[in-house]
């Protein structure tokens, strides 16, 4: 079931809220039981057989978490933890990578390898990561054991189940156990509804229309010209931005409507001045999991190994290229290579990860080996604009591979954008410019100007307006503190004016909801 569907908006959500209100009147654990049951129905609505997989996964991880928390010795705790990690990775690997791997082997000479399609369960990467994080928190003593009903809601809670945010039990567990949280409250319902409306509008009014431009561009990459190449690449960067930020807003808003606060997951990443900052703003809950589960353990292992051998490990030692390579490049490569594979089994995802390895390594190298700016020096506007533009272009290049069905398609699109297939101008311009254009310019069917206008308007919104949590400011329904941004008339207040604005956004989105389209991150 999709957030942007009639079934959800006019069926599931009203029933959920009404039942939650009734459960709140009953009191006790009734609200938690209702949310858990509704979340199970939400997931099973798409493909009931995969509900069994989710239930088995949750039961397995709950049992392993119990073993970790009650282990008599450190050795038993370690073995229980390893069992949990191995079990989760085995399930993820079987559903996400077995089929593509066998197909690759079959296509490259190993004809004995069977070829079969495996339907990828929705959200498997997200709820697997959530539960691995639970095991890590149990091992480190950062989370108490939840009761089965509470753990079920932690894993299955429908706003984050399919595409995040990826939650820590230490964030959500206390909220589940707090009787004041699990009920309908005006102070969280209003901001939550507004956040949901903003996210739905992003998805339906911006991301979905731009998807037609992107689909057409990727379908004709063989001879795509410079103009259409750039329009395709730019449109996808905006589609991905508003699709994913729209989902994040809706997830946070839905959780807030029933009294819960999620962590921030998306914070204007295209405003970043460096690729390091980009990853601090893009899919923020995934970034912290990558640091927790991949980067930090590898960096710690390398640090300890160097200390045992009497080698330098200080920040000053980083100015030595060999130390820099060992202590920063190696864990970065390991983390982003696996992050690329996490997104998918194709070679294009490996390239996506490796590009970010290069970006992050270059960024860190510039900070350490490049010219040192005075500590309190304020960069000029031109410097900031150049940094933001360079970061955006780098991220956009990686996103081209992220979207492409193969590396060859991505390379053809990039080649077209660089002018390898010439420049095609609209026929309407032929009479005015035909006699003055060079040989590589031709005339034909021009771009869809209304959609190009939408793309440009989206770019203005990205860089010139505050994001959704800044608009809601102190009312933002997220765990982190958020400062208000933008002009005062853009700041949310619990009044009739903003109620009208929210109603208009919902009406426009529903009016333009011609068909439910999946979110981009659903495939991961």
C-alpha positions, 0 to 999 in steps of 0.5 A, a space after each residue: 500500500 502506497 502513501 500516495 494512493 486512494 486506498 491509503 488516503 481514504 481507506 487505511 488512514 481514516 480507519 487507523 486514526 479512528 481505531 487509534 482514538 478508540 484504543 487511546 480511550 481504552 488505555 493500557 497497551 491497546 494503542 500499541 496493539 492497534 498500531 502493531 496490528 495495523 502495521 502488519 496489515 499495511 505490509 501484508 496488503 501488498 504481498 501477503 506471503 512476504 508477511 510471513 518472512 517479516 514475522 519470521 525475521 522479527 521473531 528471529 532477531 527478537 530471540 537473538 536479542 534475548 540471547 545477547 542480553 541474557 548471555 552468561 559470558 562475553 563469549 556467548 554474547 559474541 557468538 549470539 551476536 554473530 549468529 544474528 548478523 549472519 542470519 540477517 545477511 543470509 536472508 538479505 543476500 538470498 532475496 536481493 543478490 542470489 538471483 542477479 548473481 546467478 544470472 550474471 554467472 549464467 550470462 558469462 559462461 557458467 551455463 549450469 547456473 540456474 536462472 530464476 527471478 526472485 521477487 524482492 520483498 518491499 523494504 527488506 533492506 530497511 527492516 533488516 538494517 533496523 534489526 541489525 541495529 537493534 542487535 548492536 544496541 543490545 550487544 553494547 548495552 544501549 537498549 533494554 529488551 522490549 516485550 514482544 508486542 513493543 518489539 513488533 511495533 518497533 520493527 513493523 511500524 508502517 511509516 518507516 517500514 518500507 523506506 525508512 527512516 532507519 530507526 534505533 530502538 533507543 530512540 523509539 523504544 522509550 516512546 513506545 513505553 511512554 503512555 503519553 506518547 501513544 495517543 492522538 494529541 493536537 500538539 503533534 497531530 497538526 504539525 504531522 498533518 502539515 508535514 504529511 501534506 508537504 511530502 505528498 505534494 512533493 511526490 505528486 506535484 513535482 516528482 511524479 511529473 518529472 519522472 516522465 521526462 526521466 523515463 523518456 530520456 533514459 529510453 533514448 540514450 543511444 542518440 540523446 543530444 546535449 540539451 535533452 541529456 542535461 534535461 534528463 540528468 537535471 530532472 532526475 536529480 530533482 525527481 529523486 530529491 522530491 521523491 525521497 524527501 517527500 517520502 521522508 516528510 510523509 513518514 515523519 508526518 504520519 508518525 507524528 499524527 499518532 504521537 511519535 517522533 522520528 529522527 530527521 532523514 533529509 536536510 536539504 542535501 543539495 545545499 551542501 558545500 562538500 560531499 562529506 556534508 552531503 552525506 550528513 544531509 542525505 539519507 541521514 539515518 542510513 549514513 549513521 548506520 553506515 558509520 556505526 556498522 561499517 566505517 567505525 569498526 574498520 577504522 577502529 580495527 586499523 587504529 588498534 592494529 597500528 597501535 600494536 605495531 607502534 605506528 602513529 594514529 594521531 590526527 597530525 599523523 594524517 598529514 602523512 599520505 601513507 597514514 591517510 590512506 590506511 586510516 581514512 581511505 581504506 575504511 571509506 572504500 570499504 563503507 561506500 563500496 558496500 553502500 553501493 552494493 546495498 542499493 542493488 546488485 548491478 555493476 552500476 551500483 558498484 560504480 555509484 559507490 566507487 564514485 563516492 569513494 573518490 569524492 569523499 577521499 578527495 574531500 578529506 584530502 583537500 581538508 588535510 593537505 590543501 590550503 588551510 583557511 583561517 579558523 574564523 574566516 568567512 567564505 565569500 558568496 562566490 566561494 560558497 556558490 562554487 562549493 555548492 555547485 561542485 558538490 551538486 554536480 558530483 552527486 548528480 553524476 553518481 545519481 546518473 549511474 544510480 538511476 540507469 539500468 546498466 553502466 553502458 546506459 549511464 555512460 551514453 547519457 553522460 556522453 550525450 550531455 557532453 555533446 557527443 551526439 550533437 545538439 538538437 534545438 526545437 523546430 520553432 527556432 529553425 527559421 531564426 538560427 538555421 543559417 548561423 548554427 555549427 554542423 553539430 546542431 540540428 533541429 527536431 522535437 524540442 523538450 516539453 517546456 512545461 516540464 522543463 519549467 517545472 524542473 527549473 521551479 523545483 531547482 529554485 525551491 531546492 536552493 532558495 526556500 527553507 525545507 519542510 522542517 525549517 518551515 515548521 521550526 520549533 513545531 517540527 515533529 522530529 527528534 532533533 532540534 530544528 531552527 526556523 528558516 525563511 521569511 516569517 510568513 513561511 513559518 508554520 503556526 497552529 492557526 486557520 491560515 496554515 490549516 487552509 494551506 494544508 488543506 489546499 496542498 492535500 486537495 491539489 495532491 489528491 486532485 492530481 493523483 491520477 495513479 499511485 506511483 511507487 517511491 524510488 527507494 522502495 526498490 532497495 
